[in-house]
Amino acid sequence: QVQLVESGGGLVQAGGSLKLSCAASGRTFSSSTMGWFRQAPGKERVFVATISWRSSNTAYRDSVKGRFTVSRDNAKNTVYLQMNSLKPEDTAVYYCAATATGWGSWPSTSTDEYDYWGQGTQVTVSS
């Protein structure tokens, strides 16, 4: 059974940092594009960051560029999202996602492009 399990969320003050992790199991995702999305209350799920299977390419939502960094460790089947200089508007449930293959379009910013999803982890940034 394929599982993506996020961790690392929590409550942090504005300007602080958090590092999210997403551990995959059930299959190897070394050839998959991995992504992070977020969903604030009452809003749609939106793209945050994505990383290609070789880690040679990354892409970010404009509002997080320069503050967030996506990385992956294929040996550990894990993807990370380092979030610095957090703002209250970053408050949301953050979801990890993976494609079935690494041959889709780039960058993969639509939820429709991802085949596997984690359950989400809450990030709350207080002002």
Secondary structure, 3 states (H helix, E strand, C coil): CCEEEEECCEEEECCCCEEEEEEEECCCCCCCCEEEEEECCCCCCEEEEEECCCCCCEEECHHHCCCEEEEEEHHHCEEEEEECCCCHHHCEEEEEEECCCCCCCCCCCCHHHCCEECCCEEEEEEC
